[in-house]
């Protein structure tokens, strides 16, 4: 009887949790009308499904990074939920500038801009006044009174200044009330932590179209702030870490009700409230039933996916009209079938090229967006430096598989783990510039490994390794050879079949871009980006070849690495 009572209590707890969270967050109404674009793939999938995978994978990655508590990794996992093809940077190009979606589309006869946190720096305010026609009312607020020069400049752009600490002595609702305004078109918030308590009263009571906010604090605080905005139907279209402040990041968001006005195209939400509820339920359930097996966990994840698919199909929010394409009757799409993948690719490539030109490594890594989604992605090897994200390694043909691991330095945790998850039958080909220790040689022999010595590609070419071992293809290729990847990789992927690549690229953003383009040339797509915070100019990328996507259960998104001219 006690056992039944405990089960009933647990059931009631979960039901209460469901109802409470559901009522708190409201309903996520998304219905995307998408079309297929990946016609070069052997297997085409409906893009509704593609972005469901994108959403689920993004949320899983995001929650994992919250648990790890590393800000830079968290920022890397906040994926765009909306594509704005007319996104522009307003204000300074470095810290202080914000990404705004098509600001000229505002109703210039009745517009309000709220700018929180000035410190006598009003480049953003002056710039956005200019691009919106100089007619908007600008409401500026800061904890300290501004200089006479700032006051004069602010008056010249139709601005009103307020003084107070937000939200303790100055509420955002009070600012609107004092000025007789009832809505905000653009809200810029950079108030050193005050955003956590100050923002929600405004977006709860008044219409706000776009938010440009710098969030301060740990990943859990960033996520909490995002959930507050998601609760009121705001979606992320830009993520811009502040590398002068490791715990700060700039985010740009747009409200679903304003997407049509600014020509924004929705993707699936990486902060989907309904899916967050389901993940929360499963997390609580796992906590209460610690003996759940891996198979049951996998089944739970598939259940999330199935419920998500049904939820999206039943939702009633739909875009009436997407951004206009050039008038070409042969390529013109029906107005009711907008194509987010096209905008996803175009916007991502534009952002990536811009970041490569700016030569700031961390900004570049942030702009390398996934081109494919692997639902069964796992970390192989160490949790920190040395581990790699691999897509569903157990799906390899264990009767005929080859793993190539370049760059050891007597550290073979990845190789041993990879051998285990692939059934311990694959041949592992390892190469390093120096001979490995006797202990490493012994361990390598135990996992069916062969060791090669030479500097790649100068004295040891990758095709030579295959030739000497009698192999003709590589299922998994791990590369960490301190810059040798720039010249050493292409001869292998040009002549031989390679399915997945896990590569650490060294050098400037332009050097990274060049290597990524080489791989894109041979139809490799990025599914994971993992910056190395021990080496500012180094980043780990995981890629999969289009020909292997079906085998490993991968779903394609738009391409974000433009192929070089062939």
Secondary structure, DSSP 8 states (H G I E B T S, - for coil): -HHHHHHHHHHHHHHHHHHHHHHHH-------------TTSSS---HHHHHHHHHHHHHHHHHHHHHHT-HHHHHHH---SEEETTEEEES-SSTT-EEEE-GGGS-TTS-EEEEE--TT--HHHHHHHHHTTT-SEEEEEESS---HHHHHHHHHTTEEEEES-TTTT--HHHHHHHHT--EEEEEEE--TTTHHHHSHHHHHHSEEEEEEEEEES-HHHHHHHHHHHHHTTEEEEEEEE-TTSTTEEEEEEEEGGGHHHHTEEE---TT-HHHHHHHHHHHHHHHH-TT--HHHHHHHHHHHHHHHHHHHHH-----S--------TTT---TT---HHHHHHHHHHHHHHHHHHHT-HHHHHHH---SEEETTEEEES-SSTT-EEEE-GGGS-TTS-EEEEE--TT--HHHHHHHHHTTT-SEEEEEESS---HHHHHHHHHTTEEEEE--TTTT--HHHHHHHHT--EEEEEEE--TTTHHHHSHHHHHHSEEEEEEEEEES-HHHHHHHHHHHHHTTEEEEEEEE-SSSTTEEEEEEEEGGGTTTTTEEE----S-----
